[in-house]
Amino acid sequence: MLRIFAGQNGRLKTIPDFDDPEAAKALWIDLLSASADEVKRLETHLGIAIPTRDEMAEIELSDRLYNEDGAEFMTMTAVTEIESDDPVKAPITFILKGQALVTVRHFDSKPFAHYIAKGQRGSAGQCMTGEAVMLGLVEALIDRVADALERIGDEADAISREVFRNKAKSATKKTRDLQSLIEQIGRKGDLLTKLRESLISMTRLAAYHTAVEINRTAGSSPRKATKDIRERVKLIQRDAASLGEHAIFLSGKINFLLDATLGLINLEQNQIIKIFSVAAVVFLPPTLVASIYGMNFDIMPELKWALGYPWALGLMVLSAIVPYAYFKRRGWL
């Protein structure tokens, strides 16, 4: 799908097609899972080569941040399907050529939809240049990451309460609950890893864009426009850095909860093993007594004894009580 937007009084205006007379004033061209024909038309229109999906997935900086054919190519990693159990890393390429912006993506993203809706209402800031649109989109993506980190923090607090205040009476049920918590902790850790990677890519994009001189001719004087843009880029870098630090803090908390949960499971298992061990020790002396008096030798002093049977039973009970009382006194039970 190919969507074309132009700036009109600080708002985003949709242009139906390149054949429209206003297409020459296109401010933002959004390629979402575009067909080969749409990509070819855009390449012909702008005189640039659009990176393929495989090229966007490359991790080398030289493949993600570069200048070519008079255009600035910047690829970052976003995270989609954040609310689901299977978040996906989605590369997004921003291409700046003159005053126009081209975005290339293969996954739908809520920040893009929210920014388009705000831009069409005129509440997304001054959409005067493609660079301003790009920074607005990056800010929307950062806001999305911030919301996700806030949600992960709240869910981590809830998991912490479940781990340290588990009131399940059944040991089996408690172990099963802890195993479920491990799965939740694993999903949160996986999402945090993806979000941190996204924040790092945003920081690199902002740093690269700051270092590259581009033409700014819209609106105010070039010096003022450059100053405003630099302030926004610095703000993006600070936000990404602070969110990255918060993500590191949450990762530490998630790792602590994982270690605590595994420790509690080990304690539960050790408790069960201890019960079996104590039971084996308690019943060992009675078994020994029963084994001795169960032998069938001809000469046994108690064989004809009238009180031999009660004596054997009492000795077995006493031999079981003594180790139990000893363990109880030592606090092992």
PESUL-V438948 format. One record per residue. RES is the residue in three letters. PSI is psi in whole degrees, 0 to 359 (NA if undefined). BURIAL is + if it has 9 or more other C-alpha atoms within 8 Angstrom, else -. Layout:
BEGIN
res=RES psi=PSI burial=BURIAL
res=RES psi=PSI burial=BURIAL
END
This chain:
BEGIN
res=MET psi=135 burial=-
res=LEU psi=124 burial=+
res=ARG psi=138 burial=+
res=ILE psi=132 burial=+
res=PHE psi=144 burial=+
res=ALA psi=158 burial=+
res=GLY psi=131 burial=+
res=GLN psi=109 burial=-
res=ASN psi=42 burial=-
res=GLY psi=7 burial=+
res=ARG psi=165 burial=+
res=LEU psi=129 burial=+
res=LYS psi=130 burial=+
res=THR psi=133 burial=-
res=ILE psi=128 burial=+
res=PRO psi=320 burial=-
res=ASP psi=168 burial=-
res=PHE psi=339 burial=-
res=ASP psi=347 burial=-
res=ASP psi=141 burial=-
res=PRO psi=332 burial=-
res=GLU psi=359 burial=-
res=ALA psi=334 burial=+
res=ALA psi=339 burial=-
res=LYS psi=20 burial=-
res=ALA psi=130 burial=+
res=LEU psi=323 burial=+
res=TRP psi=129 burial=+
res=ILE psi=118 burial=+
res=ASP psi=120 burial=+
res=LEU psi=111 burial=+
res=LEU psi=106 burial=+
res=SER psi=49 burial=+
res=ALA psi=153 burial=+
res=SER psi=168 burial=-
res=ALA psi=324 burial=-
res=ASP psi=319 burial=-
res=GLU psi=319 burial=+
res=VAL psi=318 burial=+
res=LYS psi=319 burial=-
res=ARG psi=319 burial=-
res=LEU psi=319 burial=+
res=GLU psi=320 burial=+
res=THR psi=322 burial=-
res=HIS psi=320 burial=-
res=LEU psi=346 burial=-
res=GLY psi=35 burial=-
res=ILE psi=166 burial=+
res=ALA psi=118 burial=-
res=ILE psi=128 burial=-
res=PRO psi=144 burial=-
res=THR psi=173 burial=-
res=ARG psi=320 burial=-
res=ASP psi=321 burial=-
res=GLU psi=325 burial=-
res=MET psi=333 burial=+
res=ALA psi=353 burial=-
res=GLU psi=146 burial=-
res=ILE psi=350 burial=-
res=GLU psi=139 burial=-
res=LEU psi=325 burial=-
res=SER psi=338 burial=-
res=ASP psi=348 burial=+
res=ARG psi=329 burial=+
res=LEU psi=109 burial=+
res=TYR psi=165 burial=+
res=ASN psi=138 burial=-
res=GLU psi=136 burial=-
res=ASP psi=37 burial=-
res=GLY psi=15 burial=-
res=ALA psi=154 burial=+
res=GLU psi=120 burial=+
res=PHE psi=125 burial=+
res=MET psi=121 burial=+
res=THR psi=131 burial=+
res=MET psi=166 burial=+
res=THR psi=123 burial=+
res=ALA psi=168 burial=+
res=VAL psi=123 burial=+
res=THR psi=169 burial=+
res=GLU psi=43 burial=-
res=ILE psi=324 burial=+
res=GLU psi=344 burial=-
res=SER psi=176 burial=-
res=ASP psi=358 burial=-
res=ASP psi=73 burial=-
res=PRO psi=151 burial=+
res=VAL psi=136 burial=-
res=LYS psi=128 burial=+
res=ALA psi=114 burial=+
res=PRO psi=140 burial=+
res=ILE psi=129 burial=+
res=THR psi=128 burial=+
res=PHE psi=128 burial=+
res=ILE psi=119 burial=+
res=LEU psi=121 burial=+
res=LYS psi=111 burial=+
res=GLY psi=234 burial=-
res=GLN psi=3 burial=+
res=ALA psi=147 burial=+
res=LEU psi=138 burial=+
res=VAL psi=128 burial=+
res=THR psi=132 burial=+
res=VAL psi=121 burial=+
res=ARG psi=157 burial=+
res=HIS psi=7 burial=+
res=PHE psi=142 burial=-
res=ASP psi=148 burial=-
res=SER psi=130 burial=-
res=LYS psi=320 burial=-
res=PRO psi=325 burial=+
res=PHE psi=315 burial=+
res=ALA psi=319 burial=-
res=HIS psi=321 burial=-
res=TYR psi=320 burial=+
res=ILE psi=316 burial=+
res=ALA psi=317 burial=-
res=LYS psi=321 burial=+
res=GLY psi=324 burial=+
res=GLN psi=336 burial=+
res=ARG psi=348 burial=+
res=GLY psi=19 burial=+
res=SER psi=16 burial=-
res=ALA psi=21 burial=+
res=GLY psi=183 burial=-
res=GLN psi=106 burial=-
res=CYS psi=73 burial=+
res=MET psi=332 burial=+
res=THR psi=160 burial=+
res=GLY psi=328 burial=+
res=GLU psi=318 burial=+
res=ALA psi=322 burial=+
res=VAL psi=317 burial=+
res=MET psi=313 burial=+
res=LEU psi=323 burial=+
res=GLY psi=320 burial=+
res=LEU psi=318 burial=+
res=VAL psi=319 burial=+
res=GLU psi=321 burial=+
res=ALA psi=321 burial=+
res=LEU psi=322 burial=+
res=ILE psi=319 burial=+
res=ASP psi=322 burial=-
res=ARG psi=317 burial=+
res=VAL psi=319 burial=+
res=ALA psi=318 burial=+
res=ASP psi=319 burial=-
res=ALA psi=318 burial=+
res=LEU psi=322 burial=+
res=GLU psi=318 burial=-
res=ARG psi=320 burial=-
res=ILE psi=320 burial=+
res=GLY psi=317 burial=+
res=ASP psi=318 burial=-
res=GLU psi=326 burial=-
res=ALA psi=322 burial=+
res=ASP psi=319 burial=-
res=ALA psi=320 burial=-
res=ILE psi=321 burial=+
res=SER psi=318 burial=+
res=ARG psi=322 burial=+
res=GLU psi=322 burial=-
res=VAL psi=313 burial=+
res=PHE psi=356 burial=-
res=ARG psi=32 burial=-
res=ASN psi=121 burial=-
res=LYS psi=19 burial=-
res=ALA psi=128 burial=-
res=LYS psi=325 burial=-
res=SER psi=131 burial=-
res=ALA psi=322 burial=-
res=THR psi=316 burial=-
res=LYS psi=320 burial=+
res=LYS psi=317 burial=+
res=THR psi=320 burial=+
res=ARG psi=320 burial=-
res=ASP psi=319 burial=-
res=LEU psi=323 burial=+
res=GLN psi=322 burial=-
res=SER psi=322 burial=-
res=LEU psi=325 burial=+
res=ILE psi=320 burial=+
res=GLU psi=318 burial=-
res=GLN psi=317 burial=-
res=ILE psi=320 burial=+
res=GLY psi=320 burial=-
res=ARG psi=320 burial=+
res=LYS psi=319 burial=+
res=GLY psi=320 burial=+
res=ASP psi=317 burial=-
res=LEU psi=320 burial=+
res=LEU psi=320 burial=+
res=THR psi=316 burial=-
res=LYS psi=320 burial=+
res=LEU psi=320 burial=+
res=ARG psi=320 burial=+
res=GLU psi=320 burial=+
res=SER psi=317 burial=+
res=LEU psi=321 burial=+
res=ILE psi=319 burial=+
res=SER psi=325 burial=+
res=MET psi=319 burial=+
res=THR psi=318 burial=+
res=ARG psi=319 burial=-
res=LEU psi=314 burial=+
res=ALA psi=319 burial=+
res=ALA psi=319 burial=+
res=TYR psi=317 burial=+
res=HIS psi=325 burial=-
res=THR psi=325 burial=+
res=ALA psi=347 burial=-
res=VAL psi=131 burial=-
res=GLU psi=125 burial=-
res=ILE psi=162 burial=-
res=ASN psi=130 burial=-
res=ARG psi=112 burial=+
res=THR psi=353 burial=-
res=ALA psi=152 burial=-
res=GLY psi=244 burial=-
res=SER psi=189 burial=-
res=SER psi=152 burial=-
res=PRO psi=321 burial=-
res=ARG psi=316 burial=-
res=LYS psi=319 burial=-
res=ALA psi=318 burial=+
res=THR psi=319 burial=+
res=LYS psi=316 burial=-
res=ASP psi=316 burial=-
res=ILE psi=318 burial=+
res=ARG psi=322 burial=+
res=GLU psi=318 burial=-
res=ARG psi=320 burial=+
res=VAL psi=318 burial=+
res=LYS psi=321 burial=+
res=LEU psi=320 burial=-
res=ILE psi=317 burial=+
res=GLN psi=318 burial=+
res=ARG psi=317 burial=-
res=ASP psi=316 burial=+
res=ALA psi=320 burial=+
res=ALA psi=315 burial=+
res=SER psi=320 burial=-
res=LEU psi=325 burial=+
res=GLY psi=319 burial=+
res=GLU psi=320 burial=-
res=HIS psi=322 burial=+
res=ALA psi=322 burial=+
res=ILE psi=318 burial=+
res=PHE psi=315 burial=-
res=LEU psi=324 burial=+
res=SER psi=319 burial=+
res=GLY psi=320 burial=-
res=LYS psi=319 burial=+
res=ILE psi=317 burial=+
res=ASN psi=322 burial=+
res=PHE psi=316 burial=-
res=LEU psi=323 burial=+
res=LEU psi=314 burial=+
res=ASP psi=318 burial=-
res=ALA psi=318 burial=+
res=THR psi=316 burial=+
res=LEU psi=323 burial=+
res=GLY psi=319 burial=-
res=LEU psi=321 burial=-
res=ILE psi=319 burial=+
res=ASN psi=321 burial=-
res=LEU psi=317 burial=-
res=GLU psi=315 burial=+
res=GLN psi=320 burial=-
res=ASN psi=324 burial=-
res=GLN psi=318 burial=-
res=ILE psi=316 burial=-
res=ILE psi=323 burial=-
res=LYS psi=320 burial=-
res=ILE psi=316 burial=-
res=PHE psi=322 burial=-
res=SER psi=316 burial=-
res=VAL psi=318 burial=-
res=ALA psi=320 burial=-
res=ALA psi=319 burial=-
res=VAL psi=320 burial=+
res=VAL psi=320 burial=+
res=PHE psi=357 burial=+
res=LEU psi=311 burial=+
res=PRO psi=315 burial=+
res=PRO psi=324 burial=+
res=THR psi=321 burial=+
res=LEU psi=317 burial=-
res=VAL psi=314 burial=+
res=ALA psi=326 burial=+
res=SER psi=321 burial=-
res=ILE psi=312 burial=-
res=TYR psi=359 burial=-
res=GLY psi=1 burial=-
res=MET psi=149 burial=-
res=ASN psi=53 burial=-
res=PHE psi=152 burial=-
res=ASP psi=321 burial=-
res=ILE psi=103 burial=-
res=MET psi=121 burial=-
res=PRO psi=324 burial=-
res=GLU psi=4 burial=-
res=LEU psi=321 burial=-
res=LYS psi=7 burial=-
res=TRP psi=131 burial=-
res=ALA psi=330 burial=-
res=LEU psi=13 burial=-
res=GLY psi=318 burial=+
res=TYR psi=310 burial=-
res=PRO psi=324 burial=-
res=TRP psi=314 burial=-
res=ALA psi=316 burial=+
res=LEU psi=315 burial=-
res=GLY psi=321 burial=-
res=LEU psi=322 burial=+
res=MET psi=318 burial=+
res=VAL psi=316 burial=+
res=LEU psi=319 burial=-
res=SER psi=338 burial=+
res=ALA psi=324 burial=+
res=ILE psi=321 burial=+
res=VAL psi=308 burial=-
res=PRO psi=326 burial=+
res=TYR psi=316 burial=+
res=ALA psi=325 burial=-
res=TYR psi=314 burial=-
res=PHE psi=321 burial=+
res=LYS psi=319 burial=+
res=ARG psi=325 burial=-
res=ARG psi=352 burial=-
res=GLY psi=22 burial=-
res=TRP psi=351 burial=-
res=LEU psi=NA burial=-
END
